[in-house]
């Protein structure tokens, strides 16, 4: 009896509400009034019924009961026959509540809460599910620990794998390396990594669908990862610091382009200043690009790129090359920027991004790509120049407390651009 009453206290009553239990002739149900009591008021809000006996280790409830999706937070109207209703009440599967009108006597609405028996069942199922998820996670960690990472893959990727192996389940649930993914999606990604690395041990090149097919070995296995294809490939690309092709994934149906304007030469391609050009991530796998230009502009948005590309005289006179980062530094942007910035002719790099949190992040990531022996400048919204990242960061964070501005709002002109170069 104490258990049922305590359940009402813990889960059903709201602030300033109390329960007044009344004696009844019903030996199976407790009955009482929910009242609101404050130093100045006392009012009966509702009648309530709950089973005296309830099970802490219940068997599985009827599907029709589970389908009602009862809650401990809000009483829900239901439609079942009187016999079933009585049975569910007596067994503690649900709690009945009848809300009263202002006269504290007339019934207004009738609804049902999740009862202590149903709560115990759902909580037990939740705990069992967590145990199963932990066991699955540990098993996947074990499988991942035996996977072989190809020697040519970046140390960054190996570090991410080692980090996963060091996590416990709770840390895995909360890790920000998986962005805001659900636990289910994170687990599927672990399976994707294992499947990918296992397949890579026997094949140097393979289609995306082969990854799932080789791992699950059942009809439909090739489609298991399709739902998360873009997200998985994007995260994989981030960890690899290269396109998926570097680890063997071909025919994944994605081609990313890097847009630029300036003089660029490669093994198979040659681009001249004065027009807008693009190189793809596929081309970057087999190309080694360089430039003879002296000034590298790294801009966040295409509006800035097209504006500068429309000024070929400026590009030629200042020996400038402009690369657009498109609001996100993908592996293709990283590779191309790294190749161009390491060209012996490059003397300075101007980083020009939006004046918001994302722009600051891109400005820092771009800075990390370029070599240490070139001059790096950051362009502020007021046209001033910073030569130190920390100083630029402090300035922008102060500006963010006032307003946010986009790069396109401060396009400037050729005269202004030359001042920045010569600053």
C-alpha positions as CSV (number, residue, x, y, z in Angstrom):
1,X,0.0,0.0,0.0
2,X,2.9,2.3,0.8
3,X,4.4,1.8,-2.6
4,X,1.2,2.9,-4.4
5,X,0.9,6.0,-2.3
6,X,4.5,6.9,-2.6
7,X,4.3,6.5,-6.4
8,X,1.5,9.2,-6.4
9,X,3.7,11.5,-4.3
10,X,6.8,11.0,-6.5
11,X,5.3,11.1,-10.0
12,X,1.7,12.4,-10.2
13,X,1.3,15.3,-7.8
14,X,2.3,18.8,-9.0
15,X,3.6,21.7,-7.0
16,X,1.3,22.6,-4.0
17,X,-0.8,19.5,-4.6
18,X,-1.5,16.9,-2.0
19,X,-3.5,13.7,-1.9
20,X,-6.2,13.0,0.7
21,X,-7.0,9.3,0.9
22,X,-10.5,8.2,1.8
23,X,-11.8,5.0,3.2
24,X,-13.9,2.9,0.7
25,X,-15.5,-0.5,0.5
26,X,-13.3,-1.4,-2.5
27,X,-10.6,-3.7,-1.2
28,X,-8.6,-3.5,-4.5
29,X,-8.3,0.2,-5.1
30,X,-7.2,3.3,-3.2
31,X,-9.4,6.3,-3.6
32,X,-8.7,9.9,-2.8
33,X,-8.9,13.6,-3.7
34,X,-6.1,15.6,-5.2
35,X,-6.2,19.0,-3.4
36,X,-4.3,22.2,-3.8
37,X,-3.3,23.6,-0.4
38,X,-1.5,26.9,0.2
39,X,-1.5,29.2,3.3
40,X,-4.5,31.0,1.8
41,X,-6.4,28.4,-0.3
42,X,-7.7,24.9,-0.2
43,X,-9.4,23.3,-3.2
44,X,-10.3,19.9,-4.4
45,X,-9.0,19.5,-8.0
46,X,-9.6,15.9,-8.9
47,X,-10.6,12.3,-7.8
48,X,-8.0,9.6,-8.1
49,X,-7.9,5.8,-8.1
50,X,-4.9,3.5,-7.9
51,X,-4.5,-0.3,-7.3
52,X,-3.5,-1.3,-3.8
53,X,-1.3,-4.1,-5.1
54,X,1.2,-3.7,-7.9
55,X,4.1,-5.7,-9.1
56,X,7.7,-4.6,-9.1
57,X,8.6,-7.5,-11.5
58,X,5.6,-7.6,-13.9
59,X,5.2,-9.8,-16.8
60,X,4.8,-8.3,-20.3
61,X,1.6,-6.2,-20.5
62,X,-0.9,-6.6,-23.3
63,X,0.0,-4.9,-26.5
64,X,-3.2,-2.8,-26.4
65,X,-2.1,-1.3,-23.1
66,X,1.3,-0.4,-24.4
67,X,-0.3,1.1,-27.5
68,X,-2.0,3.6,-25.3
69,X,1.4,5.2,-24.5
70,X,0.4,6.3,-21.1
71,X,2.5,8.9,-19.3
72,X,3.3,9.9,-15.7
73,X,3.2,13.5,-16.8
74,X,-0.3,13.9,-18.2
75,X,-3.6,12.1,-17.8
76,X,-4.8,10.7,-21.1
77,X,-8.4,9.8,-22.1
78,X,-8.8,6.2,-23.3
79,X,-11.5,4.0,-24.6
80,X,-11.6,0.4,-23.3
81,X,-14.3,-1.9,-21.9
82,X,-15.1,-1.7,-18.2
83,X,-13.8,-5.1,-17.4
84,X,-10.4,-4.4,-19.0
85,X,-10.3,-1.0,-17.3
86,X,-11.0,-2.5,-13.9
87,X,-8.3,-5.2,-14.4
88,X,-5.7,-2.7,-15.4
89,X,-6.5,-0.4,-12.5
90,X,-6.4,-3.2,-9.9
91,X,-3.1,-4.6,-11.2
92,X,-1.5,-1.2,-11.1
93,X,-1.0,-0.8,-14.8
94,X,-2.7,2.6,-14.8
95,X,-4.1,5.3,-12.5
96,X,-7.5,6.9,-13.0
97,X,-8.0,10.6,-12.6
98,X,-11.3,12.6,-12.8
99,X,-10.8,16.4,-12.9
100,X,-13.5,18.4,-11.0
101,X,-15.2,21.6,-11.9
102,X,-14.9,24.8,-9.8
103,X,-17.7,23.5,-7.5
104,X,-15.3,20.7,-6.5
105,X,-18.0,18.1,-7.1
106,X,-19.0,17.9,-10.7
107,X,-16.7,15.8,-13.0
108,X,-15.2,17.6,-15.9
109,X,-12.8,15.2,-17.6
110,X,-11.5,11.7,-17.1
111,X,-8.0,10.6,-17.9
112,X,-5.4,7.9,-17.1
113,X,-1.8,8.0,-16.0
114,X,0.8,5.3,-16.3
115,X,0.6,3.2,-13.1
116,X,3.4,1.8,-10.9
117,X,3.3,-1.6,-12.5
118,X,3.6,-0.3,-16.0
119,X,6.3,2.1,-14.9
120,X,8.3,-0.8,-13.3
121,X,7.9,-2.7,-16.6
122,X,9.1,0.1,-18.8
123,X,12.0,1.0,-16.5
124,X,13.0,-2.7,-16.4
125,X,12.9,-2.8,-20.2
126,X,14.9,0.5,-20.4
127,X,17.6,-0.9,-18.1
128,X,17.8,-4.1,-20.1
129,X,18.1,-2.1,-23.3
130,X,21.0,-0.1,-21.8
131,X,22.7,-3.3,-20.7
132,X,22.3,-4.7,-24.2
133,X,23.6,-1.5,-25.8
134,X,26.6,-1.5,-23.4
135,X,27.4,-5.1,-24.3
136,X,27.0,-4.3,-28.0
137,X,29.3,-1.3,-27.7
138,X,32.0,-3.3,-25.9
139,X,31.8,-6.0,-28.5
140,X,32.1,-3.4,-31.3
141,X,35.1,-1.8,-29.5
142,X,36.7,-5.3,-29.4
143,X,36.1,-5.8,-33.1
144,X,37.4,-2.3,-34.0
145,X,40.6,-2.9,-31.9
146,X,41.5,-5.8,-34.2
147,X,41.0,-3.8,-37.4
148,X,44.1,-2.9,-39.4
149,X,44.5,0.7,-40.5
150,X,46.4,1.1,-43.8
151,X,49.9,2.7,-43.3
152,X,49.2,5.5,-45.7
153,X,46.2,6.8,-43.8
154,X,46.7,9.9,-41.7
155,X,47.6,9.8,-38.1
156,X,44.5,11.8,-37.4
157,X,42.3,8.9,-38.4
158,X,44.2,6.5,-36.1
159,X,43.9,8.9,-33.3
160,X,40.1,9.1,-33.7
161,X,39.9,5.3,-33.6
162,X,42.1,5.1,-30.5
163,X,39.9,7.7,-28.9
164,X,36.8,5.6,-29.5
165,X,38.5,2.6,-28.0
166,X,39.3,4.5,-24.9
167,X,35.7,5.6,-24.3
168,X,33.2,4.0,-21.9
169,X,29.6,3.8,-22.9
170,X,28.5,6.9,-21.1
171,X,31.3,8.9,-22.7
172,X,30.4,7.4,-26.1
173,X,26.8,8.6,-25.7
174,X,27.9,12.2,-25.0
175,X,31.0,12.5,-27.2
176,X,30.8,15.6,-29.4
177,X,33.0,13.9,-32.1
178,X,29.7,12.5,-33.4
179,X,27.9,15.8,-33.4
180,X,24.3,15.5,-32.3
181,X,23.8,11.9,-33.5
182,X,21.6,9.5,-31.6
183,X,23.2,6.6,-29.8
184,X,21.7,4.2,-32.5
185,X,23.3,6.2,-35.3
186,X,26.6,6.2,-33.4
187,X,26.5,2.5,-33.0
188,X,25.7,2.0,-36.7
189,X,28.7,4.2,-37.5
190,X,31.0,1.9,-35.5
191,X,29.7,-1.0,-37.5
192,X,30.4,1.1,-40.6
193,X,34.0,1.7,-39.5
194,X,34.6,-2.0,-38.8
195,X,33.0,-3.1,-42.0
196,X,35.1,-0.5,-43.9
197,X,38.4,-1.5,-42.4
198,X,37.7,-5.2,-42.6
199,X,36.9,-4.9,-46.3
200,X,40.0,-2.7,-46.8
201,X,42.1,-5.6,-45.6
202,X,41.1,-7.7,-48.6
203,X,40.4,-5.1,-51.3
204,X,42.1,-1.8,-52.2
205,X,39.1,-0.3,-54.0
206,X,35.4,-1.0,-53.5
207,X,31.9,0.5,-54.0
208,X,30.1,2.0,-51.0
209,X,27.5,-0.7,-51.1
210,X,30.1,-3.4,-50.8
211,X,30.9,-2.2,-47.2
212,X,27.5,-3.2,-45.9
213,X,27.2,-6.3,-48.0
214,X,30.5,-7.7,-46.8
215,X,29.7,-7.0,-43.2
216,X,26.1,-8.1,-42.8
217,X,26.2,-10.9,-45.4
218,X,22.5,-11.0,-45.8
219,X,19.9,-9.8,-48.3
220,X,19.6,-6.1,-47.9
221,X,22.9,-5.8,-46.2
222,X,24.3,-3.5,-48.9
223,X,21.6,-1.0,-48.1
224,X,22.0,-0.8,-44.3
225,X,24.4,2.2,-44.4
226,X,22.5,4.0,-47.2
227,X,20.3,6.0,-44.8
228,X,23.3,7.6,-43.2
229,X,25.6,7.7,-46.3
230,X,26.2,11.4,-46.5
231,X,26.7,11.9,-42.8
232,X,29.0,8.9,-42.5
233,X,31.1,9.9,-45.5
234,X,31.4,13.5,-44.2
235,X,32.6,12.4,-40.8
236,X,34.9,9.8,-42.3
237,X,36.3,12.6,-44.6
238,X,36.9,14.8,-41.5
239,X,38.7,12.0,-39.7
240,X,40.8,11.0,-42.7
241,X,41.6,14.6,-43.6
242,X,41.2,13.4,-47.1
243,X,38.4,12.2,-49.5
244,X,36.9,8.7,-49.0
245,X,38.9,7.5,-52.0
246,X,42.1,7.5,-50.0
247,X,40.9,4.6,-48.0
248,X,39.4,2.8,-51.0
249,X,35.8,3.9,-51.4
250,X,35.0,4.6,-55.0
251,X,31.7,5.1,-56.8
252,X,30.1,6.7,-53.7
253,X,28.2,9.1,-56.0
254,X,29.7,12.3,-54.6
255,X,32.0,14.9,-56.3
256,X,33.0,18.0,-54.4
257,X,34.5,21.0,-56.1
258,X,36.9,23.7,-54.9
259,X,36.3,27.0,-56.7
260,X,39.2,29.4,-57.2
261,X,40.6,32.1,-59.5
262,X,44.3,32.5,-60.2
263,X,47.3,30.8,-61.9
264,X,47.4,27.1,-61.0
265,X,49.4,24.3,-62.7
266,X,49.2,20.6,-62.2
267,X,50.3,17.4,-63.9
268,X,47.2,17.2,-66.0
269,X,45.7,20.7,-65.8
270,X,46.7,24.3,-66.2
271,X,44.5,27.3,-65.1
272,X,45.1,31.0,-65.9
273,X,44.0,34.0,-63.8
274,X,41.1,36.0,-65.1
275,X,38.4,33.3,-64.9
276,X,36.5,31.2,-62.3
277,X,37.9,27.7,-62.1
278,X,37.2,24.5,-60.2
279,X,39.1,21.4,-59.2
280,X,37.3,18.3,-57.8
281,X,38.2,16.0,-54.9
282,X,38.7,13.2,-57.4
283,X,41.3,15.2,-59.4
284,X,43.1,16.1,-56.2
285,X,43.8,12.4,-55.6
286,X,46.1,12.2,-58.5
287,X,47.2,15.8,-58.9
288,X,49.8,18.0,-57.3
289,X,49.0,21.6,-57.9
290,X,51.1,24.7,-57.4
291,X,51.0,28.4,-58.3
292,X,53.4,31.1,-59.3
293,X,51.2,33.8,-57.6
294,X,52.5,35.6,-54.5
295,X,49.3,36.4,-52.6
296,X,46.8,33.8,-51.5
297,X,43.3,34.9,-50.5
298,X,41.2,32.4,-48.5
299,X,37.6,33.6,-48.6
300,X,34.6,31.9,-47.0
301,X,31.9,32.8,-49.5
302,X,31.5,32.6,-53.3
303,X,30.3,36.2,-53.5
304,X,33.8,37.3,-52.6
305,X,35.4,34.9,-55.0
306,X,33.2,35.9,-58.0
307,X,33.8,39.6,-57.2
308,X,37.5,39.3,-57.2
309,X,37.5,36.9,-60.3
310,X,35.6,39.7,-62.1
311,X,38.7,41.9,-61.6
312,X,41.4,40.1,-63.6
313,X,43.6,43.2,-63.8
314,X,43.8,43.2,-60.0
315,X,44.6,39.5,-59.8
316,X,47.4,39.9,-62.4
317,X,48.8,43.1,-61.0
318,X,49.0,41.8,-57.4
319,X,49.8,38.2,-58.4
320,X,46.8,37.0,-56.4
321,X,45.0,33.7,-56.3
322,X,41.7,33.4,-54.5
323,X,40.3,30.1,-53.1
324,X,36.7,29.8,-51.8
325,X,36.2,27.7,-48.7
326,X,32.4,27.5,-49.3
327,X,31.6,27.9,-45.6
328,X,33.1,24.6,-44.6
329,X,36.7,23.3,-45.1
330,X,36.2,19.8,-46.5
331,X,39.2,17.6,-47.2
332,X,39.3,18.8,-50.8
333,X,39.6,22.4,-49.7
334,X,42.2,21.3,-47.2
335,X,44.3,19.5,-49.8
336,X,44.1,22.2,-52.5
337,X,44.8,25.0,-50.0
338,X,47.7,23.1,-48.6
339,X,49.2,22.5,-52.0
340,X,48.8,26.1,-53.2
341,X,50.0,27.7,-49.9
342,X,53.1,25.6,-49.9
343,X,54.1,26.8,-53.4
344,X,57.5,28.6,-53.0
345,X,56.1,31.8,-54.6
346,X,53.4,32.4,-51.9
347,X,54.6,35.2,-49.6
348,X,51.4,36.1,-47.7
349,X,47.9,34.7,-47.0
350,X,44.9,36.8,-46.3
351,X,42.0,35.0,-44.5
352,X,38.6,36.6,-45.0
353,X,35.6,35.0,-43.4
354,X,32.2,35.8,-41.9
355,X,32.2,37.7,-38.6
356,X,30.4,35.0,-36.6
357,X,31.3,31.9,-34.6
358,X,31.4,29.7,-37.7
359,X,33.5,32.3,-39.5
360,X,36.0,32.3,-36.6
361,X,36.2,28.5,-36.7
362,X,36.9,28.6,-40.4
363,X,39.5,31.3,-40.0
364,X,41.3,29.2,-37.5
365,X,41.1,26.0,-39.5
366,X,42.4,27.8,-42.6
367,X,45.3,29.2,-40.5
368,X,46.3,25.7,-39.5
369,X,46.7,24.6,-43.1
370,X,49.1,27.2,-44.3
371,X,52.9,26.9,-43.7
372,X,54.5,28.7,-40.8
373,X,57.0,30.7,-42.9
374,X,54.4,32.9,-44.7
375,X,52.8,36.1,-43.5
376,X,49.1,35.5,-42.5
377,X,46.6,38.3,-42.1
378,X,43.0,38.4,-41.0
379,X,40.6,41.0,-42.3
380,X,38.3,42.7,-39.8
381,X,34.9,44.0,-40.7
382,X,36.1,47.6,-40.2
383,X,38.8,47.0,-42.8
384,X,41.6,46.7,-40.3
385,X,44.2,44.0,-40.5
386,X,45.3,41.5,-37.8
387,X,48.6,39.6,-38.0
388,X,48.0,37.5,-34.9
389,X,45.2,34.9,-34.7
390,X,44.6,35.4,-30.9
391,X,44.3,39.2,-31.4
392,X,41.8,38.6,-34.2
393,X,39.9,36.1,-32.1
394,X,39.6,38.5,-29.1
395,X,38.5,41.3,-31.4
396,X,35.8,39.2,-33.1
397,X,34.5,37.7,-29.9
398,X,34.0,41.2,-28.6
399,X,32.2,42.1,-31.8
400,X,30.0,39.1,-31.5
401,X,28.6,40.5,-28.2
402,X,27.4,43.5,-30.3
403,X,26.4,42.2,-33.7
404,X,27.2,39.6,-36.4
405,X,28.2,40.5,-39.9
406,X,28.7,38.6,-43.1
407,X,31.7,38.8,-45.3
408,X,29.6,40.0,-48.3
409,X,28.7,43.2,-46.3
410,X,32.4,44.3,-46.5
411,X,33.3,43.4,-50.0
412,X,35.5,46.5,-50.5
413,X,37.2,47.3,-53.9
414,X,40.5,46.9,-55.7
415,X,41.9,49.9,-53.9
416,X,41.0,48.5,-50.5
417,X,42.3,45.0,-51.4
418,X,45.7,46.5,-52.4
419,X,45.9,48.3,-49.1
420,X,45.4,45.1,-47.2
421,X,48.1,43.4,-49.3
422,X,50.5,46.2,-48.6
423,X,49.6,46.6,-45.0
